[in-house]
């Protein structure tokens, strides 16, 4: 029942490609018919040989004997040609079976991967905080591949077994019901074996997938952090840990292989027992005059015809159980729905007024209170600086403005409209965001700048790069804007990556610009150049500058000092300096540091 429930999710895909399934079934029936007819021709040929030999020797020494031989030889040749033609037709329809059922499995695999990836895109940031990248990748790659083995080869072999079983048993019963009954006696034993092994296979398949996810996660982290790994000379330890993860995966795989290995010898034994019963019981029927020797040969061919499908039954069952375990893992994530749902799907252009009213936010996965009773009101076109130390809740504010999370309590409004009422994609499309942890894509510099608007003209790209003070750096590269920057921008320095991230944000000409500590990796001279450019960029757009540097905060019309998620001070630079509180203390300390 668990298997059926898990795989029921695939029914919509099977319905989508029902004609592939229907035609595949038709071609399977036709190919098996062409596979059964040769067994009947063998029976006719053997009976013909037996009867013709008696007649041939009866006319020994007469002039009719050569004529009888010619008729006999022609008949045998005709039977041989007919069997060859039937074999060719069976092969042709087997080709059509694979061109329908296996093609269907590839189409379903394609759709399933796209659906999973699309669903991943809808899930909130909280989901990605709770699940590691390796596990996400394993479910969209390894798990989907195992599901494809069910909707492709497993269904194909299952259909083939079902069709062949019905056709062969029907023919066998029509010839001799008693002999058919004896031949089928070993099959209930096989059914019991399938039932007993089913739970073992699915449990061990789930263990394998969990071990694979852990191994994939470790490898992904090791390659992403290769600089740190090498800097601390931990290559040996990394290899040892990978070997432990690989050994665990290997051991779990071998345990499943042990179960799989039982099927073939068990099936061969049962098929061999069926052949013995055919010869023994069939011999009795021949002696009783109810069957011919040709019938015995026909029955042996039928039994051996069932050999591969019955042997494939164990493999098919194993693959189905693995697919069920994988589909169950896929269903776990597919059943997760995002809480970031728009109530009214408003898609109008925004002016940029940003209002927080008594906002409190608690991270759902850790229970940490990041913001408490936070309120601010920024008019359209104004700028505000959020200043604070690490862990004060600055980046959480950026996430709430982008609606990566919803506030636990209180309300956030844009242009006096609750942020929950806006269409999420349309709202984010009017914002520019420079994250503290810069992420660049393994593409050209030009494509990274126009990431938010792929159709952006090159002139706009050039202007954004110039505003971010990156023009001279790009000019020094041999390929200029077509320079590929490697994974996560590995070929660029920290400052270059941050400036490229700034260029990407301002290139889309956003109504609200959020700068999350974006100048932390640049030197003082570059910072001054970018700040001067930002003065021009910030005109007529709402700008939120999140920083721990007072030099960046001075640009803003108003400054808010955060500490432990609460507002401690707010006002202009001059007002806060005159107050002589936390802001003045931070300013003096940073001024002394810069002078030193």
C-alpha positions in Angstrom: 0.0 0.0 0.0 2.8 2.4 0.8 4.3 1.7 -2.7 1.0 2.4 -4.4 0.5 5.7 -2.4 4.0 6.9 -3.2 3.7 6.1 -6.9 0.2 7.5 -7.3 1.8 10.9 -7.8 3.0 9.7 -11.2 -0.5 8.9 -12.5 -0.9 12.4 -13.8 2.2 12.0 -15.9 1.1 8.6 -17.2 -2.3 10.2 -18.1 -0.4 13.1 -19.9 1.4 10.6 -22.1 -1.4 8.0 -22.2 -1.1 7.4 -26.0 2.5 6.3 -25.6 1.3 3.9 -22.9 -1.6 2.7 -25.0 0.4 2.1 -28.2 3.2 0.6 -26.1 0.7 -1.9 -24.8 -0.6 -2.7 -28.3 2.9 -3.2 -29.6 3.7 -5.4 -26.7 0.7 -7.6 -27.4 1.6 -7.9 -31.1 5.2 -8.6 -30.5 4.3 -11.4 -28.1 1.9 -12.9 -30.5 4.7 -13.1 -33.1 6.8 -14.7 -30.3 4.2 -17.4 -29.5 3.4 -18.5 -33.1 6.8 -20.0 -33.7 6.3 -22.5 -30.8 3.1 -23.7 -32.6 5.0 -24.0 -35.9 7.7 -26.1 -34.1 4.9 -28.4 -32.9 3.5 -28.7 -36.4 7.0 -29.3 -37.8 7.9 -32.0 -35.3 4.5 -33.8 -35.8 5.0 -33.5 -39.5 8.5 -35.0 -39.3 7.2 -37.9 -37.2 4.2 -38.6 -39.5 6.2 -38.1 -42.7 9.0 -40.4 -41.6 6.5 -43.2 -41.1 5.1 -42.7 -44.6 8.6 -42.2 -46.1 9.8 -45.6 -44.8 6.5 -47.2 -45.8 7.2 -46.4 -49.5 10.9 -47.5 -49.2 12.2 -48.7 -52.6 9.3 -47.2 -54.6 9.3 -44.3 -57.0 7.1 -42.3 -54.7 9.7 -42.1 -52.0 11.7 -39.2 -53.7 8.5 -37.2 -54.2 7.5 -37.7 -50.6 11.0 -36.5 -49.5 10.7 -33.4 -51.7 7.3 -32.5 -50.2 8.7 -33.1 -46.7 11.8 -30.9 -47.4 9.8 -28.1 -48.8 7.4 -28.2 -45.9 10.3 -28.0 -43.4 11.8 -25.1 -45.4 8.5 -23.3 -45.4 8.2 -23.7 -41.6 11.7 -22.4 -41.2 11.0 -19.3 -43.4 7.8 -18.6 -41.5 9.6 -18.7 -38.1 12.3 -16.4 -39.5 9.6 -14.0 -40.7 7.8 -14.1 -37.4 11.1 -13.5 -35.5 11.8 -10.4 -37.7 8.3 -9.1 -37.1 8.7 -9.7 -33.3 11.9 -7.7 -33.4 10.3 -4.8 -35.3 7.4 -4.5 -32.8 9.9 -4.8 -29.9 11.6 -1.8 -31.4 8.3 0.0 -31.4 7.6 -1.0 -27.8 10.9 0.7 -26.7 10.1 3.7 -28.9 6.9 4.3 -27.0 7.4 3.1 -23.4 11.0 4.1 -23.0 10.5 7.4 -24.8 7.5 8.0 -22.5 9.7 7.4 -19.4 12.2 10.0 -20.7 9.4 12.6 -21.3 8.1 11.9 -17.8 11.6 12.3 -16.3 12.0 15.6 -18.1 8.6 16.9 -16.8 9.2 15.6 -13.3 12.6 17.3 -13.1 11.1 20.6 -14.4 8.2 20.4 -11.9 10.6 19.7 -9.0 12.9 22.6 -10.0 9.9 24.9 -10.5 8.5 23.9 -7.1 11.9 24.6 -5.5 11.8 28.1 -6.9 8.5 28.8 -5.1 9.7 27.7 -1.7 10.7 30.4 0.9 14.1 31.1 2.2 13.3 29.2 5.4 13.1 26.0 3.4 16.7 26.4 2.2 17.9 27.2 5.7 16.5 23.8 6.8 17.7 21.6 3.9 21.2 21.2 2.5 22.1 21.6 -1.1 23.3 18.0 -1.5 19.9 16.6 -0.5 18.1 18.9 -2.9 20.3 17.9 -5.7 20.0 14.2 -4.9 16.2 14.3 -5.1 16.1 16.0 -8.4 18.8 13.8 -10.0 19.3 10.4 -8.4 15.7 10.0 -7.1 14.2 11.1 -10.4 16.4 8.6 -12.3 15.1 5.8 -10.1 11.6 6.9 -10.7 12.3 6.8 -14.5 13.3 3.2 -14.1 9.8 2.5 -12.9 7.9 4.4 -15.5 10.1 3.0 -18.3 11.8 -0.4 -18.0 9.7 -1.6 -15.1 6.4 -0.9 -16.8 7.7 -2.3 -20.1 8.8 -5.5 -18.5 5.7 -5.7 -16.3 3.4 -5.3 -19.4 5.5 -7.8 -21.3 5.1 -10.3 -18.4 1.4 -9.8 -18.1 0.6 -10.0 -21.8 2.9 -13.0 -22.3 1.5 -14.8 -19.3 -2.1 -14.4 -20.4 -1.4 -15.4 -24.0 0.9 -18.4 -23.1 -1.3 -19.7 -20.3 -4.4 -19.4 -22.6 -2.6 -21.5 -25.3 -1.3 -24.0 -22.8 -4.8 -24.5 -21.2 -6.3 -25.0 -24.6 -3.8 -27.8 -25.3 -3.9 -29.6 -22.0 -5.2 -28.1 -18.7 -3.7 -30.9 -16.5 -0.2 -30.3 -17.8 -0.7 -26.5 -17.5 -1.6 -26.8 -13.9 1.6 -28.7 -13.0 3.7 -26.3 -14.9 2.2 -23.3 -12.9 2.7 -25.0 -9.5 6.1 -23.2 -8.8 4.6 -19.7 -9.5 2.8 -19.3 -6.1 6.2 -19.9 -4.4 7.6 -17.0 -6.5 4.6 -14.8 -5.4 5.2 -15.5 -1.8 8.9 -14.6 -2.2 8.0 -11.3 -3.8 5.7 -10.5 -0.9 8.4 -11.4 1.7 11.2 -9.4 0.0 9.1 -6.3 -0.7 9.4 -4.6 2.7 13.2 -5.4 2.8 13.8 -3.8 -0.6 11.9 -0.6 0.1 13.5 -0.1 3.6 17.0 -0.7 2.2 16.3 1.6 -0.8 15.4 4.4 1.5 18.6 3.9 3.5 20.6 4.0 0.3 19.0 7.3 -0.8 19.7 8.9 2.6 23.3 7.8 2.5 23.6 9.2 -1.1 22.2 12.5 0.0 24.7 12.8 2.9 27.6 11.9 0.5 26.4 14.4 -2.1 26.1 17.1 0.5 29.7 16.5 1.8 31.1 16.5 -1.7 29.3 19.8 -2.6 30.6 21.5 0.6 34.1 20.2 0.0 34.3 21.6 -3.5 32.6 24.9 -2.6 35.1 25.4 0.3 38.2 24.0 -1.5 40.1 27.2 -0.7 39.6 26.9 3.0 40.2 23.1 2.8 43.6 23.6 1.1 44.6 26.6 3.3 44.2 24.5 6.4 45.9 21.5 4.8 42.9 19.2 5.4 43.0 17.3 2.1 43.9 14.0 3.8 41.1 14.4 6.4 38.7 15.3 3.6 39.5 12.2 1.7 39.1 10.0 4.8 35.7 11.5 5.6 34.6 11.0 2.0 35.8 7.4 2.2 33.7 6.9 5.3 30.6 8.3 3.6 31.3 6.3 0.4 31.8 3.1 2.5 28.5 3.6 4.2 26.8 4.1 0.8 28.6 1.0 -0.5 27.6 -1.2 2.5 24.0 -0.2 2.2 24.0 -0.8 -1.6 25.6 -4.3 -1.1 22.9 -5.2 1.4 20.3 -4.4 -1.2 22.3 -6.2 -3.9 22.3 -9.3 -1.6 18.5 -9.3 -1.7 18.5 -8.7 -5.5 20.9 -11.6 -6.0 18.4 -14.1 -4.5 16.0 -13.5 -7.4 17.9 -15.0 -10.3 18.9 -18.4 -8.7 15.4 -18.7 -7.2 13.8 -18.0 -10.6 16.1 -20.4 -12.5 15.3 -23.1 -10.0 11.6 -22.7 -10.4 11.8 -22.6 -14.2 13.9 -25.7 -14.1 11.3 -27.4 -11.9 8.6 -26.4 -14.4 10.6 -28.1 -17.3 11.0 -31.2 -15.3 7.3 -31.3 -14.7 6.6 -30.8 -18.4 8.7 -33.7 -19.4 7.4 -36.0 -16.6 3.7 -35.2 -16.7 3.8 -34.5 -20.5 5.3 -38.0 -21.0 2.4 -39.5 -19.2 0.0 -37.6 -21.4 1.8 -38.8 -24.6 1.7 -42.4 -23.4 -2.0 -41.9 -22.7 -2.5 -40.7 -26.3 -3.8 -37.2 -25.2 -0.7 -35.3 -26.4 2.0 -35.7 -29.1 5.7 -35.3 -28.8 5.3 -32.0 -30.6 3.1 -30.8 -27.8 5.8 -31.5 -25.2 8.3 -29.5 -27.2 5.8 -26.7 -27.6 5.2 -26.7 -23.8 9.0 -26.6 -23.1 9.3 -23.6 -25.5 6.4 -21.9 -23.7 8.0 -22.4 -20.3 11.3 -21.1 -21.5 9.5 -18.2 -23.1 8.3 -17.3 -19.6 11.8 -17.6 -18.2 13.1 -14.1 -18.9 9.8 -12.2 -17.9 9.6 -14.2 -14.7 13.3 -13.6 -14.0 12.7 -9.9 -14.7 9.8 -9.9 -12.2 12.3 -9.8 -9.3 14.3 -7.0 -10.9 11.1 -5.1 -11.8 9.8 -5.5 -8.2 13.1 -4.2 -6.9 13.1 -1.2 -9.2 9.5 -0.5 -8.4 10.3 -0.5 -4.6 13.3 1.7 -5.2 11.2 4.1 -7.3 8.6 4.2 -4.5 11.2 5.1 -1.9 12.6 7.8 -4.2 9.2 9.1 -5.1 8.3 9.3 -1.4 11.4 11.5 -0.9 10.3 13.7 -3.8 6.8 13.9 -2.5 8.1 15.1 0.9 9.3 18.3 -0.7 6.6 18.6 -3.3 4.0 18.6 -0.5 5.7 21.6 1.1 3.8 24.8 0.2 5.2 28.3 0.4 3.6 30.6 3.0 4.6 33.6 1.0 1.2 33.9 -0.8 -0.1 37.1 -2.3 -3.7 37.9 -1.1 -4.6 40.3 -3.9 -1.8 40.0 -6.5 -1.4 43.7 -7.0 0.9 44.4 -10.0 1.0 48.2 -10.1 4.3 50.2 -10.3 5.5 51.4 -6.9 6.7 54.8 -5.9 8.9 53.4 -3.1 7.4 54.5 0.3 8.5 51.9 2.9 6.7 51.6 6.2 7.3 49.2 9.1 4.9 49.2 12.0 5.8 47.3 15.2 7.4 44.5 13.3 8.6 41.4 15.2 10.3 38.5 13.5 11.3 35.1 14.9 13.2 32.7 12.7 11.0 29.7 12.3 13.8 27.1 12.3 15.8 28.4 15.2 13.3 30.4 17.3 15.8 33.3 17.4 14.1 36.7 17.8 15.8 38.8 15.2 13.6 41.9 15.3 11.4 43.3 18.1 8.9 46.2 17.8 10.7 47.7 14.8 9.0 50.7 13.2 10.2 53.1 10.5 8.7 55.2 7.7 10.7 56.1 4.7 9.1 58.3 2.1 9.5 57.6 -1.6 12.9 58.9 -2.8 14.3 59.1 0.7 17.2 57.1 2.0 17.7 55.4 5.4 20.7 53.8 6.9 20.4 50.8 9.2 23.5 50.7 11.4 24.4 48.0 13.8 26.9 45.3 14.8 26.9 41.7 13.7 23.7 39.9 14.8 21.7 43.1 15.4 19.0 42.2 12.8 20.2 44.3 9.9 20.1 41.6 7.2 16.8 40.3 8.6 15.3 43.7 7.6 16.6 43.3 4.1 14.9 39.8 3.9 11.6 41.2 5.1 11.7 44.1 2.6 12.3 41.6 -0.2 9.6 39.4 1.4 11.9 36.5 1.7 10.1 36.0 5.0 6.8 37.3 6.4 6.9 39.2 9.7 5.8 37.2 12.7 3.7 40.2 13.9 3.2 43.8 12.9 2.9 45.1 9.3 5.1 46.1 6.4 3.6 48.4 3.8 4.9 49.7 0.5 3.1 52.9 -0.7 0.6 52.3 2.2 -0.3 48.9 0.7 0.4 45.8 2.8 3.4 43.9 1.3 1.3 40.7 1.4 -1.1 42.2 -1.2 1.5 42.6 -3.9 2.3 40.1 -6.6 5.6 38.8 -5.3 7.5 38.6 -8.6 6.3 42.0 -9.7 7.2 43.6 -6.4 10.7 42.1 -6.4 11.2 43.1 -10.0 11.1 46.7 -8.9 13.7 46.3 -6.2 17.5 46.2 -6.4 19.3 44.1 -3.8 23.0 43.9 -3.1 23.5 41.0 -0.6 26.2 40.9 2.0 27.3 37.5 0.9 27.9 38.2 -2.8 26.8 35.5 -5.2 27.8 35.7 -8.9 27.0 33.1 -11.6 29.5 31.2 -13.7 28.9 33.4 -16.7 30.2 36.5 -18.4 30.6 39.8 -16.6 28.0 41.3 -19.0 25.4 38.6 -18.3 25.9 38.9 -14.6 25.1 42.6 -14.7 22.0 42.1 -16.8 20.9 39.1 -14.7 17.8 40.9 -13.5 16.8 41.9 -17.0 18.3 39.6 -19.6 17.1 41.9 -22.5 18.9 44.9 -21.0 20.8 46.9 -23.7 24.6 47.0 -23.4 24.6 50.8 -22.9 22.7 50.3 -19.6 25.2 47.6 -18.6 28.1 50.0 -19.3 26.5 52.8 -17.2 25.9 50.5 -14.2 29.4 49.2 -14.3 30.7 52.8 -14.4 28.6 53.8 -11.4 30.0 50.8 -9.5 33.6 51.9 -10.4 34.4 48.7 -12.2 35.1 50.0 -15.7 38.9 50.1 -15.3 39.0 46.6 -13.9 37.0 45.2 -16.7 39.1 47.0 -19.3 42.2 45.2 -17.9 40.7 41.8 -18.7 41.7 40.4 -22.1 38.1 39.5 -23.0 36.5 42.6 -21.3 32.8 42.2 -20.7 32.8 38.7 -22.2 35.2 37.5 -19.5 33.7 34.4 -17.8 34.2 34.8 -14.0 34.0 31.2 -12.9 31.9 29.5 -10.2 30.7 32.1 -7.7 33.0 34.7 -9.4 36.1 32.9 -8.2 38.4 34.8 -10.7 37.5 38.2 -9.2 38.8 39.7 -6.0 36.4 40.3 -3.1 36.1 44.0 -3.9 35.5 43.4 -7.6 32.7 40.9 -6.8 31.0 43.3 -4.5 31.1 46.1 -7.1 29.8 43.8 -9.8 27.0 42.9 -7.4 26.2 46.6 -7.0 26.2 47.1 -10.8 23.8 44.1 -11.1 21.4 45.7 -8.6 21.4 49.3 -10.1 21.3 48.2 -13.7 17.7 47.3 -13.5 16.8 50.8 -12.3 14.9 49.8 -9.2 12.4 51.9 -7.3 13.8 50.5 -4.0 17.5 49.9 -3.6 18.7 47.7 -0.7 22.4 47.7 0.0 23.2 45.1 2.6 26.7 45.9 3.9 27.9 45.9 0.3 31.1 47.9 0.8 32.7 45.6 3.5 35.2 44.1 1.1 36.5 47.4 -0.6 39.2 49.7 0.5 38.6 53.2 1.8 39.5 54.9 -1.6 37.2 52.6 -3.6 34.5 53.1 -1.0 34.6 56.9 -1.3 34.4 56.6 -5.1 31.4 54.3 -4.9 29.7 56.4 -2.2 30.1 59.5 -4.4 28.5 57.6 -7.3 25.7 56.3 -5.0 24.8 59.9 -4.2 23.8 60.3 -7.8 22.2 56.8 -8.0 20.1 57.3 -4.9 18.3 60.4 -6.3 14.6 59.8 -6.7 14.7 56.2 -5.5 14.1 54.8 -2.0 17.5 53.5 -0.7 18.1 51.4 2.4 21.8 51.3 3.3 22.5 48.4 5.8 26.0 48.7 7.1 28.3 48.6 10.1 30.3 51.5 8.7 29.4 55.0 9.7 30.9 56.3 6.5 28.2 54.5 4.5 25.5 55.6 6.8 26.3 59.3 6.4 24.8 59.3 2.9 21.3 58.6 4.2 18.6 61.2 5.1 18.0 59.4 8.3 19.9 56.8 10.4 18.6 54.0 12.6 20.9 52.3 15.1 19.9 48.7 15.8 21.1 46.6 18.7 19.8 43.1 19.4 16.8 43.6 17.1 15.6 46.8 18.7 16.0 50.5 17.7 18.4 52.3 20.1 18.8 55.6 18.2 17.5 57.3 15.1 17.9 60.7 13.4 20.2 62.4 11.0 23.9 62.2 11.2 24.2 65.6 12.8 21.4 64.8 15.4 23.0 61.6 16.4 26.5 63.1 16.7 25.1 65.8 18.9 23.3 63.3 21.1 26.6 61.6 21.9 25.2 58.1 22.2 25.9 54.8 20.4 26.3 56.3 17.0 28.8 58.9 18.2 30.8 56.1 19.9 30.8 54.0 16.7 31.8 57.1 14.6 34.8 57.9 16.9 36.0 54.3 17.0 35.9 53.9 13.2 37.5 57.3 12.7 40.4 56.3 15.0 40.8 53.0 13.2 41.0 54.7 9.7 43.5 57.2 11.0 45.6 54.4 12.5 
